[in-house]
Amino acid sequence: MKICCIGAGHVGGPTMAMIALKCPDVRVTVVDINKETI
């Protein structure tokens, strides 16, 4: 499975980090306009 999160702010970043940690079989991609956020 693949998940793409657009926006790595206060909700997107931590949520995707937990999904990546807890579900190693899921490919997580995070996209944000601000490179420093990622």
N, CA, C and O atoms as a Tripos MOL2 file, in Angstrom:
@<TRIPOS>MOLECULE
protein
  152   151    38     0     0
PROTEIN
NO_CHARGES

@<TRIPOS>ATOM
      1 N           0.8420   -1.1640    0.0000 N.3       1 MET1
      2 CA          0.0000    0.0000    0.0000 C.3       1 MET1
      3 C           0.8930    1.2350    0.0000 C.2       1 MET1
      4 O           2.0010    1.2150    0.5370 O.2       1 MET1
      5 N           0.4040    2.2950   -0.6010 N.am      2 LYS2
      6 CA          1.1200    3.5680   -0.6520 C.3       2 LYS2
      7 C           0.2150    4.6730   -0.1160 C.2       2 LYS2
      8 O          -0.9810    4.7080   -0.4060 O.2       2 LYS2
      9 N           0.8040    5.5750    0.6720 N.am      3 ILE3
     10 CA          0.0790    6.7290    1.1970 C.3       3 ILE3
     11 C           0.8910    7.9750    0.8850 C.2       3 ILE3
     12 O           2.1060    7.9960    1.0860 O.2       3 ILE3
     13 N           0.2250    9.0130    0.3950 N.am      4 CYS4
     14 CA          0.8820   10.2960    0.1590 C.3       4 CYS4
     15 C           0.1550   11.3550    0.9730 C.2       4 CYS4
     16 O          -1.0650   11.4950    0.8860 O.2       4 CYS4
     17 N           0.9120   12.0910    1.7580 N.am      5 CYS5
     18 CA          0.3620   13.1730    2.5730 C.3       5 CYS5
     19 C           0.8220   14.4970    1.9890 C.2       5 CYS5
     20 O           2.0210   14.7400    1.8530 O.2       5 CYS5
     21 N          -0.1220   15.3450    1.6460 N.am      6 ILE6
     22 CA          0.1990   16.6710    1.1340 C.3       6 ILE6
     23 C           0.0480   17.6490    2.2920 C.2       6 ILE6
     24 O          -1.0620   17.9480    2.7320 O.2       6 ILE6
     25 N           1.1830   18.1390    2.7740 N.am      7 GLY7
     26 CA          1.1950   19.0350    3.9270 C.3       7 GLY7
     27 C           1.7520   18.3240    5.1500 C.2       7 GLY7
     28 O           1.1180   17.4170    5.6910 O.2       7 GLY7
     29 N           2.9260   18.7320    5.5810 N.am      8 ALA8
     30 CA          3.5980   18.0780    6.7120 C.3       8 ALA8
     31 C           3.5810   18.9730    7.9390 C.2       8 ALA8
     32 O           4.5800   19.0830    8.6510 O.2       8 ALA8
     33 N           2.4620   19.6010    8.1780 N.am      9 GLY9
     34 CA          2.3600   20.5270    9.3100 C.3       9 GLY9
     35 C           2.1740   19.8130   10.6340 C.2       9 GLY9
     36 O           2.7160   18.7290   10.8500 O.2       9 GLY9
     37 N           1.4050   20.4280   11.5180 N.am     10 HIS10
     38 CA          1.2120   19.9110   12.8720 C.3      10 HIS10
     39 C           0.4910   18.5690   12.8790 C.2      10 HIS10
     40 O           0.6770   17.7880   13.8120 O.2      10 HIS10
     41 N          -0.3140   18.2820   11.8860 N.am     11 VAL11
     42 CA         -1.0720   17.0320   11.8450 C.3      11 VAL11
     43 C          -0.4510   16.0360   10.8720 C.2      11 VAL11
     44 O          -0.2380   14.8760   11.2260 O.2      11 VAL11
     45 N          -0.1620   16.4710    9.6650 N.am     12 GLY12
     46 CA          0.3110   15.5610    8.6230 C.3      12 GLY12
     47 C           1.6340   14.8870    8.9300 C.2      12 GLY12
     48 O           1.7630   13.6730    8.7690 O.2      12 GLY12
     49 N           2.6150   15.6550    9.3680 N.am     13 GLY13
     50 CA          3.9420   15.1040    9.6460 C.3      13 GLY13
     51 C           3.9390   14.0380   10.7250 C.2      13 GLY13
     52 O           4.3960   12.9220   10.4770 O.2      13 GLY13
     53 N           3.4350   14.3460   11.9220 N.am     14 PRO14
     54 CA          3.4070   13.3370   12.9800 C.3      14 PRO14
     55 C           2.5380   12.1220   12.6500 C.2      14 PRO14
     56 O           2.8730   10.9960   13.0160 O.2      14 PRO14
     57 N           1.4240   12.3550   11.9590 N.am     15 THR15
     58 CA          0.5560   11.2410   11.5850 C.3      15 THR15
     59 C           1.2710   10.2950   10.6370 C.2      15 THR15
     60 O           1.2220    9.0770   10.8140 O.2      15 THR15
     61 N           1.9340   10.8480    9.6350 N.am     16 MET16
     62 CA          2.6550   10.0070    8.6820 C.3      16 MET16
     63 C           3.8500    9.3160    9.3330 C.2      16 MET16
     64 O           4.1820    8.1860    8.9760 O.2      16 MET16
     65 N           4.4940    9.9840   10.2800 N.am     17 ALA17
     66 CA          5.6080    9.3610   11.0010 C.3      17 ALA17
     67 C           5.1250    8.1410   11.7770 C.2      17 ALA17
     68 O           5.7970    7.1100   11.7850 O.2      17 ALA17
     69 N           3.9760    8.2430   12.4240 N.am     18 MET18
     70 CA          3.4430    7.1130   13.1850 C.3      18 MET18
     71 C           2.9930    5.9850   12.2700 C.2      18 MET18
     72 O           3.1980    4.8140   12.5870 O.2      18 MET18
     73 N           2.3810    6.3240   11.1370 N.am     19 ILE19
     74 CA          1.9840    5.2850   10.1830 C.3      19 ILE19
     75 C           3.2190    4.5580    9.6710 C.2      19 ILE19
     76 O           3.2210    3.3310    9.5730 O.2      19 ILE19
     77 N           4.2790    5.3130    9.3420 N.am     20 ALA20
     78 CA          5.5160    4.6980    8.8540 C.3      20 ALA20
     79 C           6.1380    3.8050    9.9240 C.2      20 ALA20
     80 O           6.6700    2.7420    9.6070 O.2      20 ALA20
     81 N           6.0770    4.2240   11.1750 N.am     21 LEU21
     82 CA          6.6540    3.4500   12.2720 C.3      21 LEU21
     83 C           5.8600    2.1780   12.5490 C.2      21 LEU21
     84 O           6.4410    1.1070   12.7260 O.2      21 LEU21
     85 N           4.5540    2.2920   12.5870 N.am     22 LYS22
     86 CA          3.6910    1.1740   12.9710 C.3      22 LYS22
     87 C           3.3510    0.2300   11.8250 C.2      22 LYS22
     88 O           2.9760   -0.9190   12.0590 O.2      22 LYS22
     89 N           3.4790    0.7060   10.5830 N.am     23 CYS23
     90 CA          3.0990   -0.1030    9.4130 C.3      23 CYS23
     91 C           4.2660   -0.1510    8.4300 C.2      23 CYS23
     92 O           4.2480    0.5630    7.4280 O.2      23 CYS23
     93 N           5.2750   -0.9750    8.6940 N.am     24 PRO24
     94 CA          6.4610   -0.9880    7.8320 C.3      24 PRO24
     95 C           6.1920   -1.4450    6.3950 C.2      24 PRO24
     96 O           7.0090   -1.1950    5.5080 O.2      24 PRO24
     97 N           5.0660   -2.1060    6.1570 N.am     25 ASP25
     98 CA          4.7350   -2.5540    4.8070 C.3      25 ASP25
     99 C           4.0790   -1.4570    3.9710 C.2      25 ASP25
    100 O           3.8400   -1.6580    2.7800 O.2      25 ASP25
    101 N           3.7840   -0.3040    4.5670 N.am     26 VAL26
    102 CA          3.1600    0.8200    3.8670 C.3      26 VAL26
    103 C           4.2410    1.8160    3.4540 C.2      26 VAL26
    104 O           5.0710    2.2170    4.2700 O.2      26 VAL26
    105 N           4.2260    2.2110    2.1840 N.am     27 ARG27
    106 CA          5.1680    3.2230    1.7040 C.3      27 ARG27
    107 C           4.5480    4.6010    1.9200 C.2      27 ARG27
    108 O           3.5160    4.9300    1.3340 O.2      27 ARG27
    109 N           5.1910    5.3970    2.7680 N.am     28 VAL28
    110 CA          4.6760    6.7150    3.1370 C.3      28 VAL28
    111 C           5.4950    7.7910    2.4310 C.2      28 VAL28
    112 O           6.7230    7.7990    2.5120 O.2      28 VAL28
    113 N           4.8070    8.6990    1.7380 N.am     29 THR29
    114 CA          5.4440    9.8370    1.0820 C.3      29 THR29
    115 C           4.8000   11.1100    1.6180 C.2      29 THR29
    116 O           3.5760   11.2240    1.6740 O.2      29 THR29
    117 N           5.6420   12.0670    2.0120 N.am     30 VAL30
    118 CA          5.1410   13.3410    2.5330 C.3      30 VAL30
    119 C           5.6240   14.4620    1.6210 C.2      30 VAL30
    120 O           6.8050   14.5260    1.2810 O.2      30 VAL30
    121 N           4.7140   15.3400    1.2290 N.am     31 VAL31
    122 CA          5.0260   16.4580    0.3470 C.3      31 VAL31
    123 C           4.6030   17.7490    1.0410 C.2      31 VAL31
    124 O           3.5100   17.8400    1.6000 O.2      31 VAL31
    125 N           5.4850   18.7410    0.9960 N.am     32 ASP32
    126 CA          5.1460   20.0400    1.5740 C.3      32 ASP32
    127 C           5.8580   21.1180    0.7720 C.2      32 ASP32
    128 O           6.9290   20.8750    0.2180 O.2      32 ASP32
    129 N           5.2760   22.2970    0.7070 N.am     33 ILE33
    130 CA          5.8730   23.4040   -0.0370 C.3      33 ILE33
    131 C           7.1340   23.9160    0.6590 C.2      33 ILE33
    132 O           8.0170   24.4830    0.0160 O.2      33 ILE33
    133 N           7.2140   23.7130    1.9830 N.am     34 ASN34
    134 CA          8.3460   24.1660    2.7810 C.3      34 ASN34
    135 C           9.3010   22.9890    3.0240 C.2      34 ASN34
    136 O           8.9520   22.0590    3.7510 O.2      34 ASN34
    137 N          10.4870   23.0170    2.4330 N.am     35 LYS35
    138 CA         11.4490   21.9210    2.5700 C.3      35 LYS35
    139 C          11.8850   21.7080    4.0110 C.2      35 LYS35
    140 O          12.1630   20.5770    4.4080 O.2      35 LYS35
    141 N          11.9490   22.7780    4.8020 N.am     36 GLU36
    142 CA         12.3920   22.6650    6.1920 C.3      36 GLU36
    143 C          11.3950   21.8890    7.0480 C.2      36 GLU36
    144 O          11.7750   21.2990    8.0600 O.2      36 GLU36
    145 N          10.1380   21.8840    6.6530 N.am     37 THR37
    146 CA          9.1200   21.1540    7.4000 C.3      37 THR37
    147 C           9.3620   19.6580    7.3270 C.2      37 THR37
    148 O           9.1610   18.9370    8.3050 O.2      37 THR37
    149 N           9.7910   19.2000    6.1760 N.am     38 ILE38
    150 CA         10.0290   17.7730    5.9820 C.3      38 ILE38
    151 C          11.3690   17.4120    6.5620 C.2      38 ILE38
    152 O          11.7720   16.2500    6.5070 O.2      38 ILE38
@<TRIPOS>BOND
     1     1     2 1
     2     2     3 1
     3     3     4 2
     4     3     5 am
     5     5     6 1
     6     6     7 1
     7     7     8 2
     8     7     9 am
     9     9    10 1
    10    10    11 1
    11    11    12 2
    12    11    13 am
    13    13    14 1
    14    14    15 1
    15    15    16 2
    16    15    17 am
    17    17    18 1
    18    18    19 1
    19    19    20 2
    20    19    21 am
    21    21    22 1
    22    22    23 1
    23    23    24 2
    24    23    25 am
    25    25    26 1
    26    26    27 1
    27    27    28 2
    28    27    29 am
    29    29    30 1
    30    30    31 1
    31    31    32 2
    32    31    33 am
    33    33    34 1
    34    34    35 1
    35    35    36 2
    36    35    37 am
    37    37    38 1
    38    38    39 1
    39    39    40 2
    40    39    41 am
    41    41    42 1
    42    42    43 1
    43    43    44 2
    44    43    45 am
    45    45    46 1
    46    46    47 1
    47    47    48 2
    48    47    49 am
    49    49    50 1
    50    50    51 1
    51    51    52 2
    52    51    53 am
    53    53    54 1
    54    54    55 1
    55    55    56 2
    56    55    57 am
    57    57    58 1
    58    58    59 1
    59    59    60 2
    60    59    61 am
    61    61    62 1
    62    62    63 1
    63    63    64 2
    64    63    65 am
    65    65    66 1
    66    66    67 1
    67    67    68 2
    68    67    69 am
    69    69    70 1
    70    70    71 1
    71    71    72 2
    72    71    73 am
    73    73    74 1
    74    74    75 1
    75    75    76 2
    76    75    77 am
    77    77    78 1
    78    78    79 1
    79    79    80 2
    80    79    81 am
    81    81    82 1
    82    82    83 1
    83    83    84 2
    84    83    85 am
    85    85    86 1
    86    86    87 1
    87    87    88 2
    88    87    89 am
    89    89    90 1
    90    90    91 1
    91    91    92 2
    92    91    93 am
    93    93    94 1
    94    94    95 1
    95    95    96 2
    96    95    97 am
    97    97    98 1
    98    98    99 1
    99    99   100 2
   100    99   101 am
   101   101   102 1
   102   102   103 1
   103   103   104 2
   104   103   105 am
   105   105   106 1
   106   106   107 1
   107   107   108 2
   108   107   109 am
   109   109   110 1
   110   110   111 1
   111   111   112 2
   112   111   113 am
   113   113   114 1
   114   114   115 1
   115   115   116 2
   116   115   117 am
   117   117   118 1
   118   118   119 1
   119   119   120 2
   120   119   121 am
   121   121   122 1
   122   122   123 1
   123   123   124 2
   124   123   125 am
   125   125   126 1
   126   126   127 1
   127   127   128 2
   128   127   129 am
   129   129   130 1
   130   130   131 1
   131   131   132 2
   132   131   133 am
   133   133   134 1
   134   134   135 1
   135   135   136 2
   136   135   137 am
   137   137   138 1
   138   138   139 1
   139   139   140 2
   140   139   141 am
   141   141   142 1
   142   142   143 1
   143   143   144 2
   144   143   145 am
   145   145   146 1
   146   146   147 1
   147   147   148 2
   148   147   149 am
   149   149   150 1
   150   150   151 1
   151   151   152 2
@<TRIPOS>SUBSTRUCTURE
     1 MET1         2 RESIDUE 1 A MET
     2 LYS2         6 RESIDUE 1 A LYS
     3 ILE3        10 RESIDUE 1 A ILE
     4 CYS4        14 RESIDUE 1 A CYS
     5 CYS5        18 RESIDUE 1 A CYS
     6 ILE6        22 RESIDUE 1 A ILE
     7 GLY7        26 RESIDUE 1 A GLY
     8 ALA8        30 RESIDUE 1 A ALA
     9 GLY9        34 RESIDUE 1 A GLY
    10 HIS10       38 RESIDUE 1 A HIS
    11 VAL11       42 RESIDUE 1 A VAL
    12 GLY12       46 RESIDUE 1 A GLY
    13 GLY13       50 RESIDUE 1 A GLY
    14 PRO14       54 RESIDUE 1 A PRO
    15 THR15       58 RESIDUE 1 A THR
    16 MET16       62 RESIDUE 1 A MET
    17 ALA17       66 RESIDUE 1 A ALA
    18 MET18       70 RESIDUE 1 A MET
    19 ILE19       74 RESIDUE 1 A ILE
    20 ALA20       78 RESIDUE 1 A ALA
    21 LEU21       82 RESIDUE 1 A LEU
    22 LYS22       86 RESIDUE 1 A LYS
    23 CYS23       90 RESIDUE 1 A CYS
    24 PRO24       94 RESIDUE 1 A PRO
    25 ASP25       98 RESIDUE 1 A ASP
    26 VAL26      102 RESIDUE 1 A VAL
    27 ARG27      106 RESIDUE 1 A ARG
    28 VAL28      110 RESIDUE 1 A VAL
    29 THR29      114 RESIDUE 1 A THR
    30 VAL30      118 RESIDUE 1 A VAL
    31 VAL31      122 RESIDUE 1 A VAL
    32 ASP32      126 RESIDUE 1 A ASP
    33 ILE33      130 RESIDUE 1 A ILE
    34 ASN34      134 RESIDUE 1 A ASN
    35 LYS35      138 RESIDUE 1 A LYS
    36 GLU36      142 RESIDUE 1 A GLU
    37 THR37      146 RESIDUE 1 A THR
    38 ILE38      150 RESIDUE 1 A ILE
